[in-house]
């Protein structure tokens, strides 16, 4: 490390120049981000220096929004990418909610809980926000908690909407905090039945599950992310989709944002008055590298085939589930891209210790971020017997190092037999 003093700085205040940053290769085996396809990284790295209005950049944005509609199974014109993380997309769709709006939210884990906090902030009046700005409790918002490790059911949604009669309802499709799949059909049906507009967090399901959002007409807005099923890292775009009903609501009432405005942001993608125009107009200096990476990620997933990918995730999740259960773990999740488990009795309570030791060796598994603490092992973009075997082997090594008692060779032989039978 070297230190230099610049004349612009006050005398005696050094400027530190750190060594070049070297980040080693790791195996991302958590709920997300996933392992980026080399083709995505190549498009990012090999894209030429170009300004944001260069013709190929604009063409890439047009093609990306069309591919995104196909991936999500929708005719919604207002389907595009919000620059940033999944939270950027969620902020865009939740901007539909204005202070005083009546909302019922159905969290069942860490991330739908954060979404619910966002909803409480957006629905708060000025007085309610000032009363507790970081954790407001607006009278117009009802939060229906589902216990950790359980799924939100259509029956629970129907009962709550019948009782509270809100304007909006919110739910996560798949909750990675606990690894649970929630009943999106039951949610949509209940919203239609009670005249409620549904909003869904599809951060974990897009690009992993095989579903068409147009099959759920009770949902008027969807948000996803670039880090999970779409696998479009480095950071690119959070997909969103709005029905005409949602857009008409924005036109009528507005929303208190500019950057994540559902209508204004759509103009960057050449979507004006519900129609595609020939080319996007001037936009928010979208990166040519991000456009290229996002475009390639969508090409990869559509080329693979949505139905095939969904089937492959289920197939490989079942293999990993069988392997960790053979190590004595109890699996409590039902997501096809994520296994959430309790460690066997001897190791119970040492989940964070195991995770930290694994991550120190470049094996990126995760604990749950809320109680009870469990271990989460993901398989995003890990869809081969060799990759699942490596994940199982490295997890077995971590458990054995902490004193677990099982035969690793037997576990891996069972995994080999699973794939041999399927083949």
N, C-alpha and C positions, 0 to 999 in steps of 0.2 A: 504494500500500500504506500502510495506517495502523497505528500502534502505540498500544495503550492499556495502561495498567497497572491491574490490578485489585487491590483491597485484600487479596483472599485470597492473592495471590501474594507471595512474599518481595520485599522492597524491592529495586528494581533489576532484576527479572526481568520483561521486557515480554511481553505476549501479542500475537502477530502475527495480524492479520486480512488474509488474502490477497484479491486481487480475485476477483470471481465467475468461476467456471470456464466457459470457452467451448470446446467441443470441435467442430471442424469436421466436415462430412460427408466421409467417405472411401469409397472403393470397396474393400470387403473381398474381395480376390481371392486368398485363400490357402486353406489346408486347413481353416480354421475358426478362429474363428466366421465364420458366413456373414452375408449381408445380411438383416437382419430385415424381414419383411413389414410395411408400414405398418399393416395391420389389427391385427397383434399389438401394435404400439406404441400404437395407438389404444385398444385394450381396456385396456392397462395404464394409460394416462393418464386415460381417462374412467371408470374404475371408481370408484365412490363409496367414501368412507371407511367401512369396515366391520370389525367384529371378526372373528376367525378362526372363530367358531362361528355366524356369521350364516347364515340358511337358504340363500341363494343361493350363498354360498361353499361350503357343504357339498354342495349340488346340483352345483356345478361340479366338485368333486373326484370325485363319483360318476360323472358323465358322462365326465370325463377318463380315468379308469381303464378304462372300457368302450371308449372310442375307442382307447386305447393297446393294448388287447388285439386290436382289429381291425387296427390298423396293423402290429402285430408278428405277426399270424397265429397266435394262440395261444388255448387254453382254460385256460391256467394262471391259477388264481384269484389267485395271488400275483404280480400284474403291476401295478405302480404307479410313482410317481415319488419319488425321493429328493431332498429339497431340497438344491440346490447344483449344482456343476459335474459333469462326467463323472467326475472322480476320486471324487466322493462316491458315485456309483452303483457304481463299481468297488470302492470300499472296502466297500460293503455286500455285494456278491457274494463278494468275496475273504475276507470275515469267516467264510465257511464253513470256511476252513482254520485248523486249530489247531496249536499247537506240536508238532513231531514227526511231523506228517502227511507222507506220502510224496507228492511232487508232481513232475511233469515239465512244464516250461514251454517254449514254442516262440516266442521273440521273433524278429522280423526287422526291427526298426527302433526308433526312439526311444521310442515310447509303449508298445509291448509290452515294451520293455526296462524302462521304469519300472514297469509292471505286474509284471514278473518280480522286481524289487527288492522291491515290496510283498509278493509271495508269500514271498520269502526272509525278510522281517521277520516275517511272520505265522507261518511254519512253524518259526522258530528256537526252540530251547529258551532258557531264561533264560541259561544259560551261553554258548550260541552268540551270543545277542544282545549280551551283555556283552563278548564278545571283540572285536566290531567292530560297534557299534550302528548305524552309518550304512551299512554295506555287509556285512551278515552273510552267512556262507556255511554254512548248515545242511547237515548230512550227508544230510538227508532230501529235499533238493530237487536235481533235475537240470535244468540249463538247456541246451537244445539250440539253439544259435545257427544261424540261417539268414543267410547273407551279405546285406549291404545290396543292395537292388535285386532280390532274388529272393523268390519266394513259398514259404510253408510248404506242403509236399505231404502228401497223405494217406499216401503210402508212408513218408515220414520219420516221421510220427506213429506209424504202425503198428509200425515197427521199434523205435522208442524205448519204446513202451508194452510191447511184447513183452519187451524186454530188462530194463526197470527195474521193471515191475509196480507202478505207483503207485496211490494211492487217488484222486488228482485229476490232471487234465491241464488245461493252459491254453493258449489261443491267441487272437490278435486276428483278427477276421473280415477287416477291411480295415485295413492299417497306413499311416497318413498320413505317418509319418516317411520312408517310401520310396515311397509310392503304390502298394503292392502288394495284390492281392486274394489271400487265402489259402484253402485248400481246406477249407471248413467241413464239406462232406459227408464227405470223407475223414477229417476229424478226428472227426466224430460216429460214423462207422462203426467206426473204430479203437477209440473209447471203448467202444462196445457189445461189440465182439469181445473185448476184454480186461477187461471188467467194471470200467471206470474211469469216474469221474464228470467230465464235461467242463464247463469254465467258459469263456465266450467274451466278449471285449471287442468289442461291436458299436457302439462310439462313432461310427464313420464310415459305417456301412452303413445303420442304421435311418433311414428316410425318404428314402433314395436308391435302395437296391436293392429289388427285388420278390421277397421270400422270406417263407416262413412258418417261424417257429422250431419249430413242432410237427413239422416235417418232419425235424428233427435230434434224435432222441430220446436220443442219447448225450450231449447237452449238457443239464445240469441247472440252469444259471444263466447269465443274459445281462445285460449292462449296456451302457447307451448314454449319451447326453448331450443337453443342450438346445441346444447351440451350433451343431450341424452340420445333419444332414438334417431334424431336427424344426424347427429354426429358431425356437426359443422364447426369444429374448432380449427383454427384459432377463432376467437370470439367474432361472431357474425350477426345473425338475425334471429330474433324470437318470433316465430310465426303466430299470427293472429287471424281470426276470421269473424266477421260480423254479418248477421242477416240484415236484410233491408229494414226490418222492424227496429233493430238497434240503431241503425244509421239515421232513420227518421226521428228517433228519440233525441239523438244528438243535435240534429238540425233544429228541432223544436225547442230544446232546452239549453243546448250548449254543454260544455264541460270545462272544468277549471284546469286546463293544461294547454300548452302549445306544442311542446316537443312530442308528446305521446297522444296527440289529438287523433281520434279514430278517422276523421275525414281528412284533416290536413296532412297527416302522415301518409295516407293512401295516395295523395297526389304525387308523392315522390316516386311512386311505382306506376304512374300513368293511369290512375283510377280517379275519374272525375265524374261527378253526378251519376254514379253507379255504372259507368261504362269505361271500357278500356280505350285509351287514346293511343295515337301512333307511337308516342315516346314520352317518357317521364319529363316533366318540366324541371326547372331548377330545384335541386333537392339539398338535403342537409349534409353536403360534402361526404356522401357515402364513399367508403374506401373501395377502390378497384380490387384490392386484394381480398377484402371481405366478400364482395360480390362474386368473385371467381371461386372462392372456397365454398360459399353457400350453394352456388350453381352446381358445382361438382358433387357436393354431398347429396343434393336432390337427384342428380343423374344416377349416382351409385345406388341409392335406395330404390328408385323406380326401376332401374335395370335389374336389380336383384329380384324384385317382385314383392309387393306388399304382403300378399297372402303367404308366400313362401317364407318371408322373413318372420312373420308372426308365428308360423308353424315351427320354424327352426328355434326361435326363442323358447317356446314351450318344451320342445324336445330336449334342449340342452339344459334348461332349468331343472327338468325332472331328473336328469343325470346328476347334476350337482347336488340337488336335494337328497337323492339317494345316498350319495357319497358322504355328506356331512352327517346324515342320520346314522350311517354306519360307524361314524366316529363318536356317537353318543349324544349328538346335539338334537334339540327339538326345534323344528322349523314351524314358524307361526305365520308366515306370509303366504300370499297366493298370487303374487305378481310373476309374470314369465321372464322378467329381466333381472330379478332381484330375489335373493334368499335372505330372509331375516330369521335369526336363530337365537336360542338360549343355549349357553354352554352347559355341558354335563355337570352334575352336582359338585364334583371335586374342584371344578374351575369357576363355578358360579360366583359372580361378584368381581371377577378379574377380566371382564370384557375389554375395558379400556387399556389395560396392561397388554393384553394379547394384540389388540389393534395397533398400539404404539410400537410394539416390537416388530410386527409385520411391516409397518410403514417404514421403519428404520432400515429395512432390507429391500425397499423398493417394491413392496407388495401392498398396493393401496386399497385395503379394505377399510370399512368405517364402522364406528359405533352408531347407535341411534343417538339423536341429539336431544332427546327428552326421556324422561323416566317411563317405564323401566329401561335400563341400559341393556341393549342387545347388540349382536354383531350383524352387520349387513355386508353381504358379498354379492357383487353385481357381475353380470356377464355382457354388458353392452359391447357390441362388436366383437365378442368372443364366441364365435359360433362354429367351432370345430372340435372334434374329440380331443385333439392335441391341446388346444387352449383350455378346455374345461379340465382336462387331466392335470395341466400345470397348476391351475387355480386350486384344485383339490389337493394336490401334492404339497403346495406351499402352505396351505391352511393346515394340513395334517402336521407338517413340520413345526409350525408355530404352536399347535396344541401339545404336541409331544414334548417340545422344549419346556413347556410349563407344567409337565407332569401328567398329562392325559395318558390313559391306558387303553390302547387298541393296536391292532396289527395293521400298520400302514399298507403293507404289501397286499393284505387281504382286501382292504378297501379299494385299492387301485385295480386289483384283479376283478372285483365286482363291477367297477366302472368300465373296465375293458369288456366285460361280458355284456353289459348293457348296450354298448355300441356295436358289438359283434352281432347280437340278436337283431338289432334294428337294421344293420347292413344286410 
